[in-house]
């Protein structure tokens, strides 16, 4: 407890402890709590403790998936919402979706990007596609923002199921790094099939330089994917472009390059 006082999370008075404003962000009752992110990091350590074996073998023999049980699932979705709020608003402001009508948010999680885009564009509707256990969590977040009448929730697994069709903008936000190249090509083909002619695919993720040594956050995340996924990685733009073109897309562009997972790649389906 005294350590938490020293770190600024608690105050101490007459051997009694009181939570500070800083500490309130670790409370589950706080509206902007970061507790899910803390719990997610705790779960990640189970995989990172196998880093040595992962580097030697090329995979983690003791890997535990982030969706392995309800507790990990809830903390992961909550963590992605916590870290995604500000960036989602930033990306929605950067990317011009004013001429789009239906957004398909693949693996949309909490709906943080769906929410940001719908708030930015009143003409836009959305389809949020994710696993059956995730959809109720997404509904709660979307309902809290008063946007449930503009969102259709569809249960499914993008590894095994086709994507809902009819959208003119497909979003893959923080998805491709968890996949192998072949898994991404398969997913891009599903996105291509789901889009109407003239539709666009928007990818948000790390984009590495040609030497794969920058940005630093991307190199660390590649290690995270090594210990946490069967075949995930962070990719260069030429790699992403080649995979997209193999799936049928054209006009592949790197719209935004940044140091975080804030890079944007756009691809189009011909009319």
Backbone as CSV, one residue per row, in Angstrom:
resi,resn,N_x,N_y,N_z,CA_x,CA_y,CA_z,C_x,C_y,C_z
1,UNK,0.836,-1.199,0.000,0.000,0.000,0.000,0.873,1.253,0.000
2,UNK,1.940,1.222,0.794,2.836,2.374,0.833,3.502,2.595,-0.520
3,UNK,3.782,1.515,-1.212,4.352,1.636,-2.557,3.378,2.344,-3.488
4,UNK,2.099,2.021,-3.380,1.084,2.674,-4.208,0.957,4.151,-3.859
5,UNK,1.190,4.489,-2.600,1.231,5.896,-2.197,2.397,6.587,-2.896
6,UNK,3.558,5.940,-2.864,4.747,6.516,-3.489,4.566,6.709,-4.990
7,UNK,3.806,5.832,-5.609,3.567,5.918,-7.047,2.428,6.863,-7.401
8,UNK,1.727,7.363,-6.392,0.680,8.347,-6.632,-0.713,7.799,-6.822
9,UNK,-0.895,6.490,-6.591,-2.214,5.894,-6.779,-3.074,5.970,-5.520
10,UNK,-2.433,6.130,-4.361,-3.136,6.252,-3.087,-2.561,7.412,-2.292
11,UNK,-3.361,7.907,-1.358,-2.897,8.868,-0.360,-2.990,8.208,1.010
12,UNK,-2.070,8.585,1.885,-2.047,7.987,3.223,-2.236,9.065,4.268
13,UNK,-3.160,8.809,5.185,-3.425,9.757,6.268,-3.817,8.982,7.520
14,UNK,-3.007,9.118,8.565,-3.264,8.436,9.844,-3.479,6.933,9.648
15,UNK,-2.585,6.333,8.883,-2.615,4.889,8.625,-3.868,4.419,7.875
16,UNK,-4.545,5.369,7.250,-5.658,5.030,6.361,-5.266,5.405,4.935
17,UNK,-5.788,4.681,3.974,-5.415,4.892,2.579,-6.644,5.321,1.770
18,UNK,-6.415,6.274,0.872,-7.493,6.807,0.040,-7.023,6.829,-1.411
19,UNK,-7.917,6.457,-2.293,-7.563,6.432,-3.703,-7.449,7.852,-4.248
20,UNK,-6.459,8.092,-5.088,-6.257,9.403,-5.695,-6.969,9.466,-7.046
21,UNK,-6.953,10.646,-7.636,-7.540,10.801,-8.969,-6.822,9.900,-9.971
22,UNK,-5.505,9.806,-9.834,-4.725,8.916,-10.696,-5.131,7.463,-10.481
23,UNK,-5.343,7.094,-9.237,-5.702,5.721,-8.917,-7.089,5.336,-9.373
24,UNK,-7.973,6.323,-9.506,-9.349,6.025,-9.911,-9.424,5.394,-11.295
25,UNK,-8.413,5.674,-12.126,-8.412,5.096,-13.472,-8.174,3.588,-13.451
26,UNK,-7.744,3.068,-12.305,-7.573,1.625,-12.151,-8.803,0.965,-11.529
27,UNK,-9.815,1.755,-11.251,-11.042,1.229,-10.661,-11.985,0.763,-11.761
28,UNK,-12.616,-0.382,-11.555,-13.555,-0.900,-12.553,-14.778,-0.006,-12.698
29,UNK,-15.031,0.836,-11.702,-16.195,1.703,-11.751,-15.971,3.009,-12.473
30,UNK,-14.714,3.314,-12.829,-14.425,4.576,-13.513,-14.808,4.471,-14.983
31,UNK,-15.409,5.540,-15.510,-15.903,5.526,-16.883,-14.783,5.298,-17.893
32,UNK,-13.589,5.792,-17.605,-12.458,5.642,-18.518,-11.381,4.748,-17.910
33,UNK,-11.790,3.718,-17.207,-10.855,2.835,-16.528,-9.854,2.190,-17.487
34,UNK,-8.609,2.066,-17.006,-7.585,1.362,-17.774,-7.359,-0.045,-17.213
35,UNK,-8.224,-0.459,-16.302,-8.076,-1.771,-15.681,-8.053,-2.911,-16.702
36,UNK,-8.912,-2.901,-17.739,-8.832,-3.990,-18.719,-7.455,-4.101,-19.368
37,UNK,-6.802,-2.940,-19.602,-5.474,-2.973,-20.204,-4.466,-3.592,-19.257
38,UNK,-4.570,-3.266,-17.973,-3.666,-3.844,-16.978,-3.842,-5.362,-16.922
39,UNK,-5.088,-5.815,-16.899,-5.357,-7.250,-16.853,-4.873,-7.945,-18.122
40,UNK,-5.005,-7.264,-19.260,-4.520,-7.828,-20.523,-3.005,-8.013,-20.480
41,UNK,-2.287,-7.026,-19.933,-0.831,-7.153,-19.814,-0.450,-8.317,-18.901
42,UNK,-1.229,-8.510,-17.846,-0.975,-9.650,-16.952,-1.099,-10.957,-17.727
43,UNK,-2.134,-11.058,-18.551,-2.331,-12.272,-19.337,-1.244,-12.430,-20.399
44,UNK,-0.792,-11.304,-20.968,0.265,-11.381,-21.977,1.547,-11.965,-21.408
45,UNK,1.801,-11.709,-20.127,3.038,-12.191,-19.534,3.128,-13.716,-19.593
46,UNK,1.991,-14.397,-19.542,2.007,-15.854,-19.654,2.684,-16.288,-20.949
47,UNK,2.444,-15.534,-22.024,3.061,-15.862,-23.308,4.485,-15.330,-23.419
48,UNK,4.707,-14.120,-22.925,6.045,-13.530,-23.025,7.071,-14.298,-22.201
49,UNK,6.633,-15.012,-21.183,7.574,-15.819,-20.409,8.159,-16.953,-21.246
50,UNK,7.553,-17.223,-22.394,8.071,-18.236,-23.310,8.842,-17.659,-24.474
51,UNK,9.334,-16.422,-24.346,10.012,-15.749,-25.461,11.247,-16.513,-25.932
52,UNK,12.055,-16.997,-25.003,13.289,-17.692,-25.394,12.986,-18.899,-26.271
53,UNK,12.053,-19.732,-25.839,11.677,-20.899,-26.642,11.066,-20.479,-27.973
54,UNK,10.297,-19.397,-27.962,9.646,-18.928,-29.188,10.676,-18.512,-30.232
55,UNK,11.723,-17.806,-29.793,12.774,-17.369,-30.714,13.541,-18.577,-31.258
56,UNK,13.807,-19.536,-30.403,14.555,-20.724,-30.828,13.758,-21.592,-31.792
57,UNK,12.470,-21.758,-31.512,11.641,-22.687,-32.277,10.885,-22.033,-33.425
58,UNK,10.672,-20.709,-33.324,9.865,-20.021,-34.319,8.394,-20.008,-33.979
59,UNK,8.043,-20.548,-32.839,6.665,-20.529,-32.348,6.702,-20.742,-30.841
60,UNK,5.591,-20.425,-30.182,5.513,-20.564,-28.729,4.780,-21.857,-28.381
61,UNK,5.486,-22.859,-27.870,4.822,-24.129,-27.560,3.844,-24.033,-26.395
62,UNK,3.936,-22.935,-25.620,3.042,-22.778,-24.468,2.062,-21.623,-24.670
63,UNK,1.805,-21.291,-25.922,0.953,-20.137,-26.228,-0.459,-20.314,-25.684
64,UNK,-0.966,-19.239,-25.070,-2.355,-19.180,-24.612,-3.033,-18.034,-25.361
65,UNK,-4.076,-18.321,-26.104,-4.742,-17.298,-26.901,-5.431,-16.245,-26.046
66,UNK,-5.506,-15.013,-26.577,-6.133,-13.924,-25.820,-7.633,-14.143,-25.657
67,UNK,-8.202,-15.038,-26.451,-9.629,-15.344,-26.357,-9.853,-16.730,-25.765
68,UNK,-8.864,-17.237,-25.024,-8.901,-18.624,-24.549,-9.992,-18.883,-23.524
69,UNK,-10.364,-17.870,-22.751,-11.415,-18.041,-21.749,-12.134,-16.711,-21.575
70,UNK,-13.313,-16.708,-20.943,-14.102,-15.471,-20.825,-13.356,-14.324,-20.155
71,UNK,-12.540,-14.609,-19.150,-11.815,-13.548,-18.457,-10.802,-12.880,-19.383
72,UNK,-10.019,-13.686,-20.110,-9.044,-13.133,-21.046,-9.751,-12.391,-22.175
73,UNK,-10.840,-12.944,-22.645,-11.600,-12.328,-23.725,-12.109,-10.945,-23.325
74,UNK,-12.707,-10.871,-22.148,-13.262,-9.601,-21.687,-12.174,-8.561,-21.480
75,UNK,-11.038,-8.962,-20.887,-9.956,-8.007,-20.654,-9.344,-7.560,-21.973
76,UNK,-9.250,-8.474,-22.961,-8.681,-8.116,-24.257,-9.559,-7.108,-24.980
77,UNK,-10.865,-7.380,-25.055,-11.776,-6.459,-25.737,-11.793,-5.110,-25.024
78,UNK,-11.835,-5.141,-23.691,-11.807,-3.898,-22.930,-10.516,-3.141,-23.121
79,UNK,-9.389,-3.871,-23.187,-8.091,-3.227,-23.394,-8.030,-2.550,-24.756
80,UNK,-8.542,-3.228,-25.790,-8.531,-2.637,-27.121,-9.402,-1.383,-27.178
81,UNK,-10.452,-1.351,-26.378,-11.292,-0.154,-26.323,-10.544,0.991,-25.651
82,UNK,-9.849,0.671,-24.553,-9.101,1.694,-23.813,-8.034,2.327,-24.695
83,UNK,-7.213,1.491,-25.341,-6.109,2.028,-26.140,-6.600,2.583,-27.471
84,UNK,-7.815,2.192,-27.881,-8.292,2.580,-29.195,-9.084,3.862,-29.266
85,UNK,-9.576,4.357,-28.126,-10.499,5.496,-28.164,-9.916,6.708,-28.872
86,UNK,-8.772,7.171,-28.422,-8.194,8.385,-28.998,-7.759,8.161,-30.442
87,UNK,-7.124,7.018,-30.698,-6.654,6.762,-32.055,-7.813,6.578,-33.022
88,UNK,-8.899,5.976,-32.569,-10.061,5.797,-33.439,-10.600,7.146,-33.903
89,UNK,-10.688,8.086,-32.990,-11.146,9.428,-33.359,-10.161,10.096,-34.312
90,UNK,-8.877,9.872,-34.077,-7.833,10.439,-34.932,-7.914,9.867,-36.345
91,UNK,-8.088,8.565,-36.444,-8.166,7.912,-37.755,-9.443,8.307,-38.486
92,UNK,-10.557,8.365,-37.771,-11.828,8.745,-38.389,-11.780,10.175,-38.910
93,UNK,-11.032,11.036,-38.226,-10.873,12.416,-38.685,-9.942,12.491,-39.894
94,UNK,-8.952,11.613,-39.934,-7.967,11.634,-41.026,-8.542,11.075,-42.324
95,UNK,-9.274,9.968,-42.226,-9.731,9.275,-43.426,-11.091,9.802,-43.870
96,UNK,-11.180,10.218,-45.113,-12.418,10.780,-45.646,-13.361,9.661,-46.097
97,UNK,-14.369,9.401,-45.283,-15.374,8.386,-45.621,-16.708,9.037,-45.954
98,UNK,-16.673,10.301,-46.346,-17.913,11.051,-46.563,-18.738,10.513,-47.729
99,UNK,-18.083,9.804,-48.670,-18.819,9.259,-49.811,-19.182,7.790,-49.621
100,UNK,-18.957,7.264,-48.444,-19.272,5.861,-48.151,-20.630,5.765,-47.460
101,UNK,-21.305,4.647,-47.674,-22.641,4.447,-47.107,-22.681,3.382,-46.009
102,UNK,-21.974,2.273,-46.218,-22.016,1.159,-45.264,-20.597,0.713,-44.927
103,UNK,-20.263,0.799,-43.666,-18.968,0.355,-43.155,-19.102,-1.058,-42.596
104,UNK,-18.241,-1.959,-43.042,-18.150,-3.300,-42.457,-16.894,-3.345,-41.597
105,UNK,-17.091,-3.412,-40.294,-15.990,-3.435,-39.331,-15.715,-4.896,-38.967
106,UNK,-14.678,-5.459,-39.580,-14.368,-6.884,-39.428,-13.548,-7.106,-38.155
107,UNK,-14.046,-7.997,-37.304,-13.380,-8.185,-36.015,-13.430,-6.900,-35.216
108,UNK,-14.609,-6.285,-35.215,-14.775,-4.928,-34.685,-14.635,-4.788,-33.185
109,UNK,-14.570,-5.896,-32.456,-14.339,-5.839,-31.014,-15.391,-5.029,-30.285
110,UNK,-14.939,-4.049,-29.517,-15.850,-3.217,-28.731,-16.666,-2.268,-29.590
111,UNK,-16.272,-2.125,-30.857,-16.948,-1.169,-31.730,-16.360,0.218,-31.667
112,UNK,-15.155,0.351,-31.123,-14.584,1.677,-30.921,-14.367,2.412,-32.244
113,UNK,-14.009,1.689,-33.307,-13.828,2.342,-34.609,-15.163,2.568,-35.303
114,UNK,-16.079,1.644,-35.164,-17.436,1.866,-35.668,-18.015,3.132,-35.061
115,UNK,-17.874,3.277,-33.764,-18.398,4.451,-33.057,-17.763,5.728,-33.583
116,UNK,-16.447,5.723,-33.739,-15.741,6.923,-34.188,-16.168,7.331,-35.592
117,UNK,-16.294,6.364,-36.496,-16.682,6.684,-37.870,-18.136,7.138,-37.950
118,UNK,-19.023,6.518,-37.187,-20.430,6.924,-37.223,-20.618,8.319,-36.649
119,UNK,-19.872,8.652,-35.621,-19.964,10.000,-35.056,-19.449,11.038,-36.043
120,UNK,-18.490,10.646,-36.841,-17.885,11.572,-37.800,-18.760,11.761,-39.036
121,UNK,-19.502,10.713,-39.419,-20.276,10.749,-40.666,-21.717,10.336,-40.389
122,UNK,-22.617,11.297,-40.384,-24.015,11.026,-40.046,-24.717,10.175,-41.096
123,UNK,-24.196,10.166,-42.323,-24.823,9.388,-43.398,-24.421,7.918,-43.352
124,UNK,-23.451,7.584,-42.534,-22.870,6.246,-42.536,-23.638,5.292,-41.622
125,UNK,-23.783,4.061,-42.092,-24.282,2.972,-41.265,-23.174,1.933,-41.161
126,UNK,-23.305,1.005,-40.229,-22.220,0.053,-40.015,-22.739,-1.352,-39.770
127,UNK,-21.911,-2.307,-40.161,-22.103,-3.718,-39.821,-20.877,-4.129,-39.017
128,UNK,-21.096,-4.546,-37.787,-19.986,-4.986,-36.943,-19.989,-6.505,-36.898
129,UNK,-18.886,-7.088,-37.361,-18.766,-8.539,-37.500,-17.720,-9.061,-36.525
130,UNK,-18.132,-9.944,-35.632,-17.177,-10.517,-34.682,-17.738,-11.813,-34.095
131,UNK,-16.957,-12.434,-33.247,-17.323,-13.714,-32.650,-18.584,-13.591,-31.794
132,UNK,-19.341,-14.666,-31.664,-20.592,-14.616,-30.883,-20.413,-14.101,-29.461
133,UNK,-19.314,-14.444,-28.807,-19.103,-13.992,-27.432,-18.728,-12.519,-27.346
134,UNK,-18.276,-11.953,-28.459,-17.845,-10.549,-28.470,-19.012,-9.607,-28.750
135,UNK,-19.958,-10.053,-29.555,-21.061,-9.187,-29.984,-21.815,-8.557,-28.809
136,UNK,-22.149,-9.288,-27.740,-22.835,-8.634,-26.614,-22.010,-7.508,-25.985
137,UNK,-20.692,-7.665,-25.957,-19.820,-6.608,-25.426,-19.891,-5.387,-26.328
138,UNK,-19.832,-5.618,-27.642,-19.912,-4.515,-28.598,-21.250,-3.792,-28.491
139,UNK,-22.321,-4.529,-28.337,-23.651,-3.918,-28.202,-23.682,-2.927,-27.039
140,UNK,-23.077,-3.307,-25.929,-23.071,-2.439,-24.748,-22.365,-1.121,-25.038
141,UNK,-21.191,-1.207,-25.665,-20.435,0.009,-25.971,-21.181,0.892,-26.972
142,UNK,-21.729,0.276,-28.018,-22.439,1.040,-29.050,-23.708,1.661,-28.483
143,UNK,-24.423,0.917,-27.662,-25.648,1.433,-27.046,-25.344,2.611,-26.135
144,UNK,-24.232,2.536,-25.418,-23.853,3.625,-24.515,-23.623,4.929,-25.268
145,UNK,-23.292,4.820,-26.562,-23.073,6.009,-27.390,-24.333,6.417,-28.147
146,UNK,-25.428,5.676,-27.963,-26.682,6.012,-28.625,-26.687,5.750,-30.119
147,UNK,-25.898,4.780,-30.568,-25.746,4.539,-32.002,-26.291,3.185,-32.451
148,UNK,-27.007,2.490,-31.551,-27.410,1.123,-31.864,-28.353,1.037,-33.062
149,UNK,-29.089,2.120,-33.367,-30.016,2.080,-34.493,-29.298,2.193,-35.842
150,UNK,-27.997,2.472,-35.822,-27.228,2.597,-37.068,-26.240,1.451,-37.259
151,UNK,-26.307,0.466,-36.370,-25.349,-0.641,-36.425,-26.080,-1.978,-36.481
152,UNK,-25.673,-2.805,-37.426,-26.132,-4.195,-37.479,-25.010,-5.078,-36.934
153,UNK,-25.345,-5.933,-36.003,-24.354,-6.818,-35.395,-24.489,-8.212,-36.007
154,UNK,-23.389,-8.724,-36.522,-23.399,-10.033,-37.178,-22.346,-10.923,-36.527
155,UNK,-22.785,-12.088,-36.077,-21.870,-13.038,-35.451,-21.172,-13.883,-36.512
156,UNK,-19.890,-14.120,-36.303,-19.155,-14.974,-37.221,-17.670,-14.967,-36.923
157,UNK,-16.964,-15.835,-37.615,-15.518,-15.989,-37.467,-14.891,-15.757,-38.831
158,UNK,-14.098,-14.697,-38.976,-13.589,-14.372,-40.311,-12.591,-15.405,-40.829
159,UNK,-12.121,-16.297,-39.988,-11.261,-17.372,-40.476,-12.065,-18.452,-41.196
160,UNK,-13.287,-18.689,-40.739,-14.060,-19.783,-41.313,-15.314,-19.382,-42.051
161,UNK,-15.805,-18.172,-41.814,-17.075,-17.742,-42.392,-16.860,-16.665,-43.452
162,UNK,-17.772,-16.580,-44.441,-17.734,-15.440,-45.360,-18.125,-14.171,-44.620
163,UNK,-17.709,-13.036,-45.153,-18.065,-11.757,-44.548,-19.411,-11.285,-45.085
164,UNK,-20.172,-10.546,-44.287,-21.441,-9.985,-44.766,-21.200,-9.118,-46.002
165,UNK,-22.044,-9.257,-46.996,-21.849,-8.547,-48.262,-22.641,-7.248,-48.291
166,UNK,-22.284,-6.383,-49.263,-23.060,-5.180,-49.516,-22.467,-3.889,-49.007
167,UNK,-21.299,-3.918,-48.398,-20.693,-2.687,-47.884,-19.837,-2.031,-48.965
168,UNK,-19.603,-0.722,-48.813,-18.691,-0.039,-49.728,-17.407,0.416,-49.026
169,UNK,-17.270,0.052,-47.754,-16.024,0.292,-47.023,-15.840,-0.833,-46.010
170,UNK,-14.763,-1.587,-46.159,-14.418,-2.640,-45.200,-13.223,-2.166,-44.386
171,UNK,-13.330,-2.297,-43.079,-12.247,-1.897,-42.183,-11.630,-3.127,-41.531
172,UNK,-10.313,-3.244,-41.673,-9.532,-4.247,-40.941,-8.615,-3.482,-39.998
173,UNK,-9.085,-3.269,-38.799,-8.344,-2.475,-37.820,-7.629,-3.398,-36.843
174,UNK,-6.303,-3.339,-36.858,-5.477,-4.172,-35.968,-5.815,-5.650,-36.125
175,UNK,-5.931,-6.078,-37.368,-6.271,-7.467,-37.670,-5.107,-8.201,-38.332
176,UNK,-4.474,-7.582,-39.337,-3.571,-8.359,-40.190,-2.309,-8.803,-39.464
177,UNK,-1.932,-8.119,-38.382,-0.707,-8.532,-37.681,-0.866,-9.877,-36.976
178,UNK,-2.086,-10.296,-36.727,-2.284,-11.573,-36.035,-2.299,-12.752,-36.996
179,UNK,-2.197,-12.456,-38.294,-2.323,-13.487,-39.318,-1.009,-13.772,-40.030
180,UNK,-0.917,-14.976,-40.578,0.167,-15.318,-41.493,-0.142,-14.710,-42.861
181,UNK,0.835,-14.651,-43.771,0.546,-14.131,-45.111,-0.610,-14.855,-45.799
182,UNK,-0.647,-16.171,-45.723,-1.729,-16.912,-46.389,-3.081,-16.612,-45.758
183,UNK,-3.104,-16.432,-44.443,-4.358,-16.083,-43.770,-4.825,-14.700,-44.187
184,UNK,-3.892,-13.772,-44.367,-4.276,-12.429,-44.802,-4.808,-12.435,-46.226
185,UNK,-4.165,-13.175,-47.105,-4.650,-13.245,-48.484,-6.068,-13.808,-48.517
186,UNK,-6.313,-14.826,-47.728,-7.662,-15.397,-47.641,-8.662,-14.373,-47.120
187,UNK,-8.276,-13.610,-46.114,-9.165,-12.593,-45.554,-9.398,-11.470,-46.552
188,UNK,-8.356,-11.063,-47.276,-8.513,-10.015,-48.289,-9.489,-10.466,-49.375
189,UNK,-9.432,-11.731,-49.747,-10.362,-12.239,-50.759,-11.798,-12.186,-50.251
190,UNK,-11.982,-12.488,-48.989,-13.323,-12.399,-48.400,-13.799,-10.946,-48.375
191,UNK,-12.901,-10.030,-48.054,-13.255,-8.608,-48.055,-13.608,-8.148,-49.466
192,UNK,-12.833,-8.615,-50.441,-13.096,-8.273,-51.842,-14.487,-8.745,-52.252
193,UNK,-14.820,-9.966,-51.890,-16.138,-10.517,-52.236,-17.266,-9.775,-51.524
194,UNK,-17.001,-9.273,-50.328,-18.037,-8.594,-49.541,-18.326,-7.193,-50.053
195,UNK,-17.351,-6.581,-50.710,-17.500,-5.204,-51.174,-18.343,-5.113,-52.444
196,UNK,-19.069,-4.012,-52.565,-19.727,-3.698,-53.827,-18.666,-3.183,-54.794
197,UNK,-18.922,-3.228,-56.118,-17.965,-2.661,-57.067,-17.666,-1.194,-56.729
198,UNK,-16.402,-0.846,-56.751,-15.996,0.498,-56.368,-15.775,0.661,-54.878
199,UNK,-15.990,-0.412,-54.130,-15.786,-0.358,-52.686,-14.315,-0.295,-52.316
200,UNK,-14.061,0.094,-51.085,-12.684,0.263,-50.620,-12.428,-0.560,-49.358
201,UNK,-11.197,-1.017,-49.253,-10.722,-1.703,-48.054,-9.734,-0.788,-47.351
202,UNK,-9.929,-0.586,-46.060,-9.029,0.241,-45.261,-8.394,-0.630,-44.187
203,UNK,-7.068,-0.638,-44.153,-6.310,-1.411,-43.173,-5.604,-0.453,-42.228
204,UNK,-5.803,-0.668,-40.932,-5.027,0.074,-39.924,-4.133,-0.916,-39.199
205,UNK,-2.833,-0.639,-39.217,-1.902,-1.558,-38.569,-0.511,-0.931,-38.563
206,UNK,0.449,-1.665,-38.014,1.847,-1.298,-38.191,2.228,-1.536,-39.646
207,UNK,3.050,-0.642,-40.198,3.665,-0.873,-41.503,5.165,-0.680,-41.319
208,UNK,5.925,-1.734,-41.565,7.358,-1.717,-41.295,8.146,-1.147,-42.471
209,UNK,9.363,-0.645,-42.177,10.248,-0.236,-43.259,10.838,-1.483,-43.914
210,UNK,11.571,-1.288,-45.016,12.031,-2.447,-45.792,13.008,-3.327,-45.022
211,UNK,13.711,-2.744,-44.041,14.647,-3.527,-43.239,13.990,-4.192,-42.035
212,UNK,12.729,-3.866,-41.799,11.948,-4.424,-40.687,12.512,-4.039,-39.316
213,UNK,13.253,-2.936,-39.257,13.825,-2.477,-37.989,13.162,-1.203,-37.477
214,UNK,12.188,-0.714,-38.193,11.493,0.508,-37.803,10.070,0.444,-38.356
215,UNK,9.105,1.023,-37.622,9.233,1.742,-36.346,9.491,0.790,-35.179
216,UNK,10.129,1.296,-34.108,10.442,0.433,-32.962,9.221,-0.280,-32.390
217,UNK,8.088,0.430,-32.320,6.878,-0.197,-31.773,6.457,-1.398,-32.608
218,UNK,6.696,-1.315,-33.909,6.344,-2.425,-34.786,7.235,-3.638,-34.586
219,UNK,8.522,-3.394,-34.298,9.429,-4.519,-34.052,9.046,-5.239,-32.762
220,UNK,8.681,-4.473,-31.744,8.234,-5.084,-30.489,6.941,-5.859,-30.693
221,UNK,6.074,-5.301,-31.531,4.797,-5.973,-31.752,4.979,-7.261,-32.543
222,UNK,5.980,-7.291,-33.412,6.275,-8.533,-34.119,6.656,-9.633,-33.132
223,UNK,7.429,-9.269,-32.099,7.752,-10.231,-31.043,6.495,-10.662,-30.297
224,UNK,5.614,-9.694,-30.043,4.358,-10.009,-29.361,3.550,-11.027,-30.158
225,UNK,3.548,-10.868,-31.478,2.829,-11.818,-32.317,3.518,-13.180,-32.347
226,UNK,4.847,-13.183,-32.248,5.575,-14.450,-32.207,5.169,-15.283,-31.000
227,UNK,5.042,-14.636,-29.854,4.730,-15.387,-28.631,3.232,-15.605,-28.437
228,UNK,2.401,-14.818,-29.132,0.956,-14.855,-28.862,0.108,-15.468,-29.966
229,UNK,0.657,-15.639,-31.168,-0.145,-16.150,-32.281,0.589,-17.282,-32.997
230,UNK,-0.140,-18.096,-33.769,0.518,-19.183,-34.511,1.396,-18.688,-35.652
231,UNK,1.017,-17.562,-36.287,1.782,-17.142,-37.459,1.762,-15.657,-37.727
232,UNK,1.381,-14.862,-36.731,1.265,-13.426,-36.934,2.605,-12.727,-37.063
233,UNK,2.572,-11.497,-37.605,3.790,-10.712,-37.816,3.374,-9.289,-38.168
234,UNK,4.341,-8.393,-38.217,4.099,-7.066,-38.773,4.723,-7.031,-40.160
235,UNK,4.090,-6.295,-41.092,4.436,-6.406,-42.501,4.884,-5.075,-43.094
236,UNK,5.685,-5.166,-44.154,6.081,-3.985,-44.910,4.962,-3.631,-45.890
237,UNK,5.014,-2.398,-46.414,3.995,-2.019,-47.393,4.076,-2.874,-48.657
238,UNK,5.274,-3.148,-49.212,5.309,-4.024,-50.391,4.693,-5.399,-50.136
239,UNK,4.866,-5.930,-48.937,4.251,-7.221,-48.612,2.733,-7.107,-48.587
240,UNK,2.228,-6.076,-47.925,0.778,-5.876,-47.850,0.200,-5.669,-49.246
241,UNK,0.881,-4.853,-50.043,0.418,-4.551,-51.401,0.354,-5.824,-52.250
242,UNK,1.387,-6.640,-52.171,1.411,-7.875,-52.957,0.284,-8.817,-52.546
243,UNK,0.032,-8.907,-51.260,-1.039,-9.783,-50.771,-2.408,-9.277,-51.226
244,UNK,-2.594,-7.957,-51.178,-3.866,-7.377,-51.605,-4.096,-7.587,-53.099
245,UNK,-3.064,-7.374,-53.890,-3.198,-7.551,-55.334,-3.448,-9.017,-55.686
246,UNK,-2.868,-9.915,-54.932,-3.123,-11.343,-55.157,-4.581,-11.688,-54.893
247,UNK,-5.213,-10.921,-53.990,-6.627,-11.141,-53.658,-7.569,-10.435,-54.623
248,UNK,-7.019,-9.654,-55.570,-7.852,-9.006,-56.574,-7.946,-7.502,-56.476
249,UNK,-7.402,-6.906,-55.425,-7.507,-5.461,-55.236,-6.548,-4.705,-56.155
250,UNK,-6.890,-3.458,-56.418,-6.035,-2.565,-57.195,-5.944,-1.222,-56.475
251,UNK,-5.157,-0.325,-57.030,-4.969,1.017,-56.461,-4.616,0.942,-54.971
252,UNK,-3.659,0.144,-54.652,-3.233,-0.015,-53.258,-2.320,1.149,-52.892
253,UNK,-2.695,1.861,-51.842,-1.938,3.060,-51.455,-1.638,3.057,-49.963
254,UNK,-0.455,3.541,-49.621,-0.110,3.796,-48.226,-0.533,5.227,-47.930
255,UNK,-1.651,5.379,-47.242,-2.218,6.703,-46.999,-1.557,7.425,-45.836
256,UNK,-1.084,6.661,-44.885,-0.557,7.272,-43.666,0.513,6.356,-43.080
257,UNK,1.656,6.931,-42.741,2.762,6.194,-42.125,3.079,6.858,-40.804
258,UNK,3.050,6.087,-39.724,3.299,6.648,-38.403,4.107,5.700,-37.543
259,UNK,4.516,6.165,-36.362,5.351,5.351,-35.476,4.570,4.338,-34.657
260,UNK,3.249,4.520,-34.607,2.418,3.623,-33.805,1.629,2.704,-34.735
261,UNK,0.630,2.060,-34.212,-0.235,1.270,-35.073,-1.277,2.196,-35.692
262,UNK,-0.773,3.240,-36.339,-1.636,4.266,-36.917,-1.416,4.418,-38.417
263,UNK,-0.797,3.422,-39.030,-0.597,3.450,-40.472,-1.877,2.996,-41.168
264,UNK,-2.119,3.574,-42.326,-3.327,3.238,-43.087,-2.966,2.831,-44.507
265,UNK,-3.517,1.712,-44.939,-3.383,1.246,-46.315,-4.782,1.127,-46.903
266,UNK,-4.953,1.666,-48.103,-6.248,1.613,-48.784,-6.115,0.828,-50.078
267,UNK,-7.120,0.035,-50.386,-7.172,-0.703,-51.647,-8.594,-0.640,-52.186
268,UNK,-8.728,-0.758,-53.504,-10.036,-0.613,-54.129,-10.435,-1.853,-54.921
269,UNK,-11.731,-2.064,-54.982,-12.314,-3.081,-55.858,-12.814,-2.367,-57.102
270,UNK,-12.389,-2.823,-58.253,-12.759,-2.153,-59.498,-14.272,-2.128,-59.684
271,UNK,-14.736,-1.076,-60.344,-16.168,-0.950,-60.625,-16.584,-1.915,-61.732
